[in-house]
Amino acid sequence: MRRLQKSIGAVSAPFDSYLLARSIKTLPIRAIQHGLSALKIAAFLEAHPLVEKVLYPGLKSHVHHQRVRDALAPAVWKDLESRKGWEADGVPFGGTLSFRPKGGKEAGSSPSLSRRLVRAVSHRP
């Protein structure tokens, strides 16, 4: 923000500054929860019969899982120690994941598979 202000002389509105300051305070909590949600979805997809492979480095089955564990900051581990239930699947590592459906590209682009997976993931308790 300061770089932008110095380079072009722009000054943010007071309410925008307030929103930015407020959101920065909760960013670490939201980022960890974002990763935990992705980990739950990845674990669900990994066990799903219509999914061939899940590509999410936080899963224990991923080839680079140990690198992910080593890369997490001590502050993240401290926060995770207070949470229960995430240890079984792996570690939260961002919110982006991908998967390969069984049956290849044709099966993955079928609308019925998309509806079934989205419904299953969004209604998981």
C-alpha positions as CSV (number, residue, x, y, z in Angstrom):
1,M,0.0,0.0,0.0
2,R,2.8,2.4,0.9
3,R,4.6,1.7,-2.4
4,L,1.5,2.5,-4.3
5,Q,1.0,5.6,-2.4
6,K,4.5,6.8,-2.9
7,S,4.7,5.9,-6.6
8,I,1.4,7.4,-7.9
9,G,0.3,9.5,-5.0
10,A,-2.9,7.5,-4.4
11,V,-4.3,7.5,-0.9
12,S,-6.9,4.9,0.0
13,A,-10.2,5.8,1.6
14,P,-10.4,5.5,5.4
15,F,-13.0,2.7,5.2
16,D,-10.8,0.7,2.7
17,S,-7.9,1.1,5.1
18,Y,-10.0,-0.1,8.0
19,L,-11.2,-3.2,6.0
20,L,-7.6,-4.0,5.0
21,A,-6.4,-3.7,8.6
22,R,-9.2,-5.8,9.9
23,S,-8.8,-8.6,7.3
24,I,-5.0,-8.8,7.8
25,K,-5.6,-9.7,11.5
26,T,-7.6,-12.8,10.6
27,L,-5.6,-13.9,7.5
28,P,-3.5,-16.6,9.2
29,I,-6.6,-18.2,10.7
30,R,-8.5,-18.1,7.4
31,A,-5.5,-19.4,5.4
32,I,-5.1,-22.5,7.7
33,Q,-8.9,-23.2,7.6
34,H,-8.7,-22.9,3.8
35,G,-6.0,-25.6,3.7
36,L,-7.9,-27.8,6.1
37,S,-11.0,-27.6,3.9
38,A,-9.0,-28.5,0.8
39,L,-7.5,-31.4,2.7
40,K,-10.9,-32.7,3.6
41,I,-12.1,-32.5,0.0
42,A,-8.9,-34.1,-1.3
43,A,-9.3,-37.0,1.2
44,F,-12.9,-37.4,0.2
45,L,-12.0,-37.5,-3.5
46,E,-9.2,-39.9,-2.9
47,A,-11.6,-42.4,-1.4
48,H,-14.3,-41.8,-4.1
49,P,-14.8,-44.7,-6.6
50,L,-15.1,-42.4,-9.6
51,V,-11.7,-40.7,-9.0
52,E,-8.5,-42.3,-10.2
53,K,-5.9,-39.9,-8.6
54,V,-5.9,-36.8,-6.4
55,L,-3.1,-34.3,-6.8
56,Y,-2.8,-32.5,-3.5
57,P,0.7,-32.3,-1.8
58,G,-0.9,-32.3,1.7
59,L,-2.2,-35.9,1.3
60,K,-0.1,-38.6,2.8
61,S,-0.2,-40.5,-0.5
62,H,1.4,-37.7,-2.5
63,V,5.0,-38.2,-3.5
64,H,6.2,-34.9,-2.0
65,H,4.2,-35.1,1.2
66,Q,7.3,-35.1,3.4
67,R,8.6,-31.9,1.7
68,V,5.3,-30.2,2.5
69,R,5.5,-31.2,6.1
70,D,9.1,-29.8,6.3
71,A,8.0,-26.6,4.6
72,L,5.3,-25.6,7.1
73,A,6.2,-22.8,9.4
74,P,6.4,-23.5,13.1
75,A,3.5,-21.0,13.7
76,V,1.3,-23.2,11.5
77,W,2.2,-26.3,13.5
78,K,1.4,-24.4,16.7
79,D,-2.1,-23.5,15.4
80,L,-2.7,-27.0,14.1
81,E,-1.9,-28.6,17.5
82,S,-5.0,-26.9,18.9
83,R,-7.3,-28.5,16.2
84,K,-8.5,-32.1,16.2
85,G,-9.2,-34.5,13.4
86,W,-7.0,-33.3,10.6
87,E,-4.0,-35.6,11.3
88,A,-5.4,-38.7,9.6
89,D,-5.4,-37.4,6.1
90,G,-2.2,-35.3,5.8
91,V,-1.4,-31.7,6.3
92,P,-3.2,-28.6,5.0
93,F,-1.2,-27.1,2.2
94,G,-3.1,-24.4,0.3
95,G,-6.6,-24.6,-1.2
96,T,-5.8,-25.8,-4.7
97,L,-6.1,-29.4,-5.7
98,S,-6.8,-31.4,-8.8
99,F,-7.9,-34.9,-9.6
100,R,-8.1,-37.3,-12.5
101,P,-11.5,-39.1,-12.9
102,K,-11.6,-42.8,-13.8
103,G,-12.4,-43.1,-17.5
104,G,-10.1,-40.3,-18.7
105,K,-11.0,-37.0,-20.2
106,E,-14.4,-38.2,-21.6
107,A,-15.6,-39.3,-18.2
108,G,-14.4,-36.2,-16.5
109,S,-16.2,-33.9,-18.8
110,S,-19.6,-35.7,-18.4
111,P,-22.1,-33.5,-16.6
112,S,-23.4,-36.4,-14.5
113,L,-20.0,-37.0,-12.9
114,S,-19.6,-33.3,-12.1
115,R,-23.1,-33.2,-10.5
116,R,-22.4,-36.3,-8.4
117,L,-19.0,-35.1,-7.2
118,V,-20.1,-31.6,-6.4
119,R,-23.2,-32.9,-4.6
120,A,-21.1,-35.4,-2.6
121,V,-18.5,-32.8,-1.6
122,S,-20.9,-30.0,-0.7
123,H,-23.1,-32.3,1.4
124,R,-20.4,-34.0,3.3
125,P,-20.8,-33.5,7.1
